[in-house]
């Protein structure tokens, strides 16, 4: 009987200790700006699993600062209760695809996203041109989405919602697909797998190593426990434990060799996704405009003091070398491809255009920031972009209203 009491007492003490450690871990995350909810559950609150794209916004949720989603998971322009399964004859429905630059970062309100700005301008054009249609621009941007995920979203989720016109605005996230450290990365990229799916393959690959057999179970349990998540982070980030477990950094030269091999694949993949978006739009008689976005570089005209600071403080290294140098390599290849592609697919209702050099001394004031960080734009930056998009698609939009009118 005494032994049984001792076992019960020891078991209770262990459980109490684990609960205490869990509470301490959650308190630490909270104090450092990452509450246990953010660490473990926040992503599942903002996102849901969606076949073919991996993740998508949860409905009726604040997924970004000042931005909420509608019932479909699209960030709305002010009408949260809209039902896109219904469409009257006067509506001209436009979807804009992209990543976080489209979804909205550094926005003052849901009226300053690209979708909102474009909707306002398109309706002004329709009114001035006597077009008896009402434009609705749907924000289909999702943070971290690459061109492949946007195309999948278009194919499987947007087409059933009866779009009339498709706008795509991306480029940056495709450059970030390169993930050194796995011999299978290049082959996986050839099959256009998204990072979400890459993680699945990497998880499977690592399961057969000593490091994986120790780290992966902790990572899985860390989804439910802040304390175990903390242990996993300590193990994977400790240089000494990395050496013990075999979690070592790749050789620098090997990384560079792999990167040089991977860049052309990424650019070719980007090209394929642009062409796929164009082909699918044509198949369903939709107008389509595909834009490669501008980004921050040292040669961007009229940089402000804050923008110059960004060049020196954001991402001091990227894949083993300077972030901006790496991205410039990608940007030079990708923008050249987009320019050539724009000449090849030039036909009515189809536009592919490189906007990488959009910001000039004429439209960029030396006293106004257009970049909030190394990638995302301020409200002023989005206004310039929206104006340029409108200028390029104005005539195509009007023709599309005639073509798709019932």
C-alpha positions as CSV (number, residue, x, y, z in Angstrom):
1,X,0.0,0.0,0.0
2,X,2.8,2.4,0.9
3,X,4.5,1.5,-2.4
4,X,1.3,2.3,-4.3
5,X,1.0,5.7,-2.5
6,X,4.7,6.4,-3.4
7,X,4.1,5.6,-7.0
8,X,1.0,7.8,-7.1
9,X,2.9,10.6,-5.3
10,X,5.8,10.4,-7.7
11,X,3.6,10.3,-10.7
12,X,1.6,13.3,-9.5
13,X,4.9,15.2,-8.8
14,X,6.1,14.5,-12.3
15,X,2.8,15.6,-13.9
16,X,2.8,18.7,-11.7
17,X,6.4,19.5,-12.7
18,X,5.6,19.1,-16.4
19,X,2.5,21.4,-16.1
20,X,4.7,23.9,-14.3
21,X,7.4,23.8,-17.0
22,X,4.7,24.1,-19.7
23,X,3.3,27.2,-18.0
24,X,6.8,28.7,-17.7
25,X,7.5,28.1,-21.4
26,X,4.2,29.7,-22.4
27,X,4.9,32.7,-20.1
28,X,8.3,33.1,-21.8
29,X,6.8,33.1,-25.3
30,X,4.3,35.6,-24.1
31,X,6.9,37.9,-22.6
32,X,8.9,37.8,-25.8
33,X,6.0,38.7,-27.9
34,X,5.1,35.1,-28.9
35,X,2.2,33.9,-26.8
36,X,1.6,30.2,-26.7
37,X,-1.4,30.7,-28.9
38,X,0.8,32.5,-31.5
39,X,3.5,29.9,-31.3
40,X,1.3,26.8,-31.5
41,X,-2.1,27.7,-32.7
42,X,-2.0,31.1,-34.4
43,X,-1.2,29.8,-37.9
44,X,-4.0,27.3,-37.7
45,X,-6.4,30.2,-36.7
46,X,-5.3,32.3,-39.7
47,X,-4.9,29.5,-42.2
48,X,-6.6,26.3,-43.2
49,X,-5.3,23.4,-45.2
50,X,-6.5,23.6,-48.8
51,X,-5.7,20.9,-51.4
52,X,-3.5,21.9,-54.3
53,X,-2.3,25.1,-52.6
54,X,-1.3,23.8,-49.1
55,X,-2.7,26.7,-47.0
56,X,-5.2,29.4,-47.5
57,X,-6.8,32.0,-45.3
58,X,-9.5,31.0,-42.8
59,X,-12.9,32.7,-43.4
60,X,-14.0,35.6,-41.3
61,X,-10.6,36.1,-39.7
62,X,-8.1,38.9,-39.3
63,X,-5.3,37.4,-41.2
64,X,-3.1,40.5,-41.5
65,X,-3.0,43.8,-39.7
66,X,-6.3,45.7,-40.4
67,X,-7.3,43.1,-43.0
68,X,-10.1,40.5,-42.6
69,X,-11.4,37.8,-44.8
70,X,-14.8,37.0,-46.2
71,X,-16.7,33.7,-46.1
72,X,-14.4,32.4,-48.9
73,X,-11.1,33.3,-47.2
74,X,-10.4,36.2,-49.5
75,X,-9.3,39.5,-47.9
76,X,-12.3,41.8,-48.5
77,X,-12.4,45.5,-49.4
78,X,-15.0,46.3,-46.8
79,X,-17.8,43.9,-47.6
80,X,-17.2,40.9,-45.3
81,X,-20.6,39.3,-45.9
82,X,-20.3,39.1,-49.7
83,X,-21.2,35.9,-51.4
84,X,-19.1,35.1,-54.4
85,X,-21.1,32.1,-55.3
86,X,-23.7,34.6,-56.6
87,X,-23.1,37.0,-59.4
88,X,-25.5,39.3,-61.2
89,X,-25.2,40.3,-64.9
90,X,-23.8,43.8,-64.1
91,X,-20.9,42.6,-62.1
92,X,-17.5,42.5,-63.7
93,X,-15.4,40.3,-61.5
94,X,-11.6,40.7,-61.3
95,X,-9.3,38.6,-59.2
96,X,-5.7,39.7,-58.4
97,X,-3.3,36.9,-57.6
98,X,0.0,37.2,-55.7
99,X,1.7,37.0,-52.3
100,X,1.8,39.3,-49.3
101,X,2.4,42.4,-51.5
102,X,-1.0,41.8,-53.0
103,X,-2.7,40.6,-49.8
104,X,-1.6,43.8,-48.1
105,X,1.4,44.7,-45.8
106,X,2.0,48.2,-44.3
107,X,-1.6,49.1,-45.2
108,X,-3.4,52.0,-43.5
109,X,-6.8,50.2,-44.1
110,X,-8.5,47.7,-46.3
111,X,-9.1,50.5,-48.7
112,X,-5.3,50.8,-49.5
113,X,-4.7,47.3,-50.8
114,X,-4.0,46.9,-54.5
115,X,-7.4,45.2,-54.9
116,X,-9.2,48.2,-53.4
117,X,-7.3,50.8,-55.4
118,X,-7.8,48.9,-58.6
119,X,-11.5,48.4,-57.9
120,X,-11.9,52.2,-57.4
121,X,-10.0,53.1,-60.6
122,X,-11.7,50.5,-62.8
123,X,-15.2,51.7,-61.7
124,X,-14.1,55.2,-62.6
125,X,-13.0,54.1,-66.0
126,X,-16.3,52.2,-66.6
127,X,-18.3,55.3,-65.6
128,X,-16.3,57.6,-67.8
129,X,-16.6,55.2,-70.7
130,X,-20.3,54.5,-70.3
131,X,-19.7,50.9,-69.5
132,X,-22.8,49.6,-67.6
133,X,-20.9,47.2,-65.4
134,X,-19.8,47.4,-61.7
135,X,-16.3,46.2,-61.1
136,X,-15.5,44.0,-58.1
137,X,-11.8,43.3,-57.6
138,X,-11.2,40.3,-55.3
139,X,-7.9,40.2,-53.3
140,X,-6.6,36.7,-53.9
141,X,-3.2,37.5,-52.4
142,X,-1.8,35.2,-49.7
143,X,1.4,35.7,-47.9
144,X,4.3,33.5,-49.1
145,X,2.4,32.4,-52.2
146,X,4.6,31.7,-55.2
147,X,3.5,31.7,-58.9
148,X,2.8,28.0,-58.7
149,X,0.5,28.3,-55.7
150,X,-1.3,31.3,-57.2
151,X,-1.9,29.3,-60.4
152,X,-3.3,26.4,-58.4
153,X,-5.6,28.8,-56.5
154,X,-6.8,30.2,-59.8
155,X,-7.4,26.8,-61.4
156,X,-9.1,25.0,-58.5
157,X,-10.7,27.8,-56.4
158,X,-11.2,30.9,-58.5
159,X,-12.5,29.5,-61.8
160,X,-15.7,28.2,-60.2
161,X,-16.4,31.8,-58.9
162,X,-16.9,33.0,-62.5
163,X,-14.1,35.6,-63.0
164,X,-14.1,37.9,-65.9
165,X,-10.5,39.1,-65.7
166,X,-7.3,37.9,-64.0
167,X,-4.4,40.1,-62.8
168,X,-1.3,38.5,-61.4
169,X,1.4,40.5,-59.6
170,X,4.4,38.6,-58.2
171,X,8.0,37.6,-58.6
172,X,9.6,38.0,-55.2
173,X,8.5,34.8,-53.5
174,X,9.6,32.7,-56.5
175,X,13.2,33.9,-55.8
176,X,12.9,32.6,-52.3
177,X,12.2,29.0,-53.3
178,X,15.9,28.1,-53.1
179,X,16.4,26.2,-49.9
180,X,20.0,24.9,-49.6
181,X,20.7,21.8,-47.5
182,X,19.0,19.0,-49.3
183,X,20.3,17.0,-52.3
184,X,16.7,16.6,-53.5
185,X,15.8,20.3,-53.6
186,X,16.7,20.8,-57.2
187,X,14.6,17.8,-58.3
188,X,11.7,18.8,-56.2
189,X,11.8,22.3,-57.8
190,X,11.6,20.7,-61.2
191,X,8.2,19.4,-60.2
192,X,7.1,22.9,-59.0
193,X,6.4,21.8,-55.4
194,X,5.4,24.6,-53.0
195,X,7.4,25.0,-49.7
196,X,4.5,23.4,-47.8
197,X,5.0,20.2,-49.8
198,X,8.8,20.5,-49.7
199,X,8.5,20.3,-45.9
200,X,6.6,17.0,-46.2
201,X,9.4,15.5,-48.3
202,X,12.1,16.9,-46.1
203,X,10.3,15.6,-43.0
204,X,10.2,12.1,-44.7
205,X,13.9,12.3,-45.7
206,X,15.1,13.3,-42.3
207,X,13.1,10.6,-40.5
208,X,15.8,8.1,-41.6
209,X,18.7,10.0,-40.0
210,X,19.8,10.1,-36.3
211,X,19.1,13.8,-36.2
212,X,15.7,13.3,-37.7
213,X,14.8,10.5,-35.4
214,X,15.4,12.8,-32.5
215,X,14.3,16.1,-33.8
216,X,11.2,15.3,-35.8
217,X,9.2,13.7,-32.9
218,X,10.0,16.8,-30.8
219,X,8.9,19.0,-33.6
220,X,5.6,17.2,-33.9
221,X,4.9,17.2,-30.2
222,X,6.0,20.9,-30.1
223,X,2.8,21.7,-32.1
224,X,0.9,20.9,-28.9
225,X,3.3,21.9,-26.1
226,X,5.2,25.1,-25.7
227,X,7.7,23.4,-23.4
228,X,8.6,20.7,-26.0
229,X,8.7,23.3,-28.7
230,X,11.2,25.2,-26.6
231,X,13.3,22.1,-26.2
232,X,13.2,21.5,-30.0
233,X,14.4,25.0,-30.7
234,X,17.2,24.7,-28.2
235,X,18.4,21.5,-29.8
236,X,18.2,22.6,-33.4
237,X,19.8,26.0,-32.7
238,X,22.6,24.9,-30.5
239,X,25.9,24.6,-32.4
240,X,27.3,22.0,-30.0
241,X,24.1,19.9,-30.1
242,X,23.9,20.3,-33.9
243,X,27.4,18.7,-34.1
244,X,26.4,15.9,-31.8
245,X,23.2,15.2,-33.7
246,X,24.7,15.6,-37.1
247,X,22.7,18.7,-37.9
248,X,25.6,20.6,-39.6
249,X,25.7,23.5,-42.0
250,X,26.4,22.8,-45.7
251,X,29.8,23.8,-47.2
252,X,29.6,27.4,-48.5
253,X,31.0,26.5,-51.9
254,X,28.6,23.6,-52.2
255,X,25.7,26.0,-51.4
256,X,26.8,28.4,-54.1
257,X,27.2,25.7,-56.7
258,X,23.7,24.5,-55.8
259,X,22.3,28.0,-56.0
260,X,23.8,28.6,-59.4
261,X,22.3,25.3,-60.6
262,X,18.9,26.2,-59.1
263,X,18.4,29.7,-60.3
264,X,17.7,28.9,-64.0
265,X,15.2,26.2,-62.8
266,X,13.3,28.7,-60.7
267,X,13.2,31.2,-63.6
268,X,12.0,28.5,-66.0
269,X,9.4,27.4,-63.5
270,X,8.2,31.0,-63.1
271,X,7.9,31.2,-66.9
272,X,5.9,28.0,-67.0
273,X,3.4,29.3,-64.3
274,X,3.0,32.6,-66.2
275,X,2.2,30.7,-69.4
276,X,-0.1,28.3,-67.6
277,X,-2.1,31.3,-66.1
278,X,-2.3,32.8,-69.6
279,X,-3.4,29.6,-71.2
280,X,-6.1,28.8,-68.6
281,X,-7.4,32.3,-68.9
282,X,-7.7,32.1,-72.7
283,X,-9.4,28.7,-72.4
284,X,-12.2,30.2,-70.3
285,X,-12.3,33.4,-72.4
286,X,-11.0,35.6,-69.6
287,X,-8.8,38.7,-70.0
288,X,-5.4,38.3,-68.2
289,X,-2.6,40.6,-67.3
290,X,0.5,39.2,-65.6
291,X,3.0,41.6,-64.0
292,X,6.5,41.0,-62.5
293,X,6.7,43.3,-59.5
294,X,9.3,45.9,-58.6
295,X,11.5,45.4,-55.5
296,X,14.0,47.3,-53.5
297,X,17.6,47.5,-54.8
298,X,20.4,49.9,-54.3
299,X,19.9,51.3,-57.8
300,X,16.2,52.2,-57.0
301,X,16.0,56.0,-57.7
302,X,15.5,58.6,-55.0
303,X,16.0,56.3,-52.0
304,X,15.0,57.8,-48.7
305,X,17.1,57.6,-45.6
306,X,14.9,54.8,-44.3
307,X,15.0,52.9,-47.5
308,X,18.8,53.1,-47.6
309,X,18.8,51.8,-44.0
310,X,16.8,48.8,-45.2
311,X,19.5,47.9,-47.6
312,X,21.9,47.6,-44.8
313,X,19.8,46.1,-42.1
314,X,17.5,43.5,-43.7
315,X,18.8,40.0,-44.4
316,X,22.5,40.5,-44.1
317,X,22.9,37.0,-45.6
318,X,20.7,34.9,-47.9
319,X,21.7,31.4,-48.8
320,X,25.2,32.0,-47.6
321,X,25.6,35.4,-49.4
322,X,24.3,38.9,-49.4
323,X,20.6,38.9,-49.7
324,X,20.3,41.7,-52.3
325,X,23.2,40.3,-54.4
326,X,21.5,36.9,-54.6
327,X,18.1,38.4,-55.3
328,X,19.6,40.6,-58.0
329,X,20.9,37.5,-59.8
330,X,17.5,36.1,-59.8
331,X,15.8,39.4,-60.8
332,X,18.1,39.9,-63.8
333,X,17.3,36.5,-65.2
334,X,13.6,36.6,-64.3
335,X,12.9,40.2,-65.7
336,X,14.7,39.3,-68.9
337,X,12.5,36.2,-69.3
338,X,9.3,38.2,-68.6
339,X,10.2,40.9,-71.1
340,X,10.8,38.3,-73.8
341,X,7.7,36.4,-72.8
342,X,5.7,39.6,-73.1
343,X,6.7,39.9,-76.8
344,X,5.9,36.2,-77.5
345,X,2.3,36.2,-76.0
346,X,1.2,39.6,-77.2
347,X,-2.4,39.3,-78.3
348,X,-5.8,40.8,-77.6
349,X,-6.8,40.3,-74.0
350,X,-3.4,39.0,-72.9
351,X,-0.6,41.1,-71.3
352,X,2.7,40.0,-69.7
353,X,4.8,42.9,-68.5
354,X,7.9,43.5,-66.5
355,X,7.4,46.2,-63.8
356,X,10.7,45.6,-62.1
357,X,11.9,49.1,-63.2
358,X,8.6,50.8,-62.4
359,X,9.9,53.3,-59.8
360,X,11.7,56.2,-61.4
361,X,12.8,59.7,-60.5
362,X,9.5,60.9,-62.0
363,X,7.1,58.9,-59.8
364,X,9.3,58.4,-56.7
365,X,9.8,61.4,-54.5
366,X,13.1,61.5,-52.5
367,X,11.1,62.5,-49.4
368,X,8.5,59.7,-49.5
369,X,9.0,56.0,-48.6
370,X,7.5,53.6,-51.1
371,X,9.1,50.6,-49.4
372,X,8.1,49.6,-45.9
373,X,10.8,46.9,-45.9
374,X,13.0,45.0,-48.3
375,X,9.9,43.7,-50.3
376,X,6.7,45.3,-49.3
377,X,5.3,48.7,-50.3
378,X,3.8,51.6,-48.4
379,X,0.4,53.1,-49.4
380,X,2.3,55.5,-51.8
381,X,4.1,52.6,-53.4
382,X,0.8,50.7,-54.0
383,X,-0.8,53.9,-55.5
384,X,2.0,54.1,-58.1
385,X,1.7,50.4,-58.9
386,X,-2.1,50.5,-59.2
387,X,-1.9,53.5,-61.6
388,X,0.6,51.6,-63.8
389,X,-1.5,48.5,-63.9
390,X,-4.6,50.5,-64.8
391,X,-2.7,52.3,-67.6
392,X,-1.7,49.0,-69.1
393,X,-5.0,47.2,-68.9
394,X,-7.5,50.0,-69.4
395,X,-8.4,49.2,-73.0
396,X,-8.3,45.5,-72.4
397,X,-10.8,45.8,-69.5
398,X,-13.3,47.7,-71.6
399,X,-13.1,45.1,-74.4
400,X,-13.5,42.3,-71.8
401,X,-16.7,43.9,-70.6
402,X,-18.1,43.6,-74.1
403,X,-16.9,40.1,-74.6
404,X,-18.2,38.8,-71.3
405,X,-21.5,40.7,-71.2
406,X,-24.6,38.5,-71.0
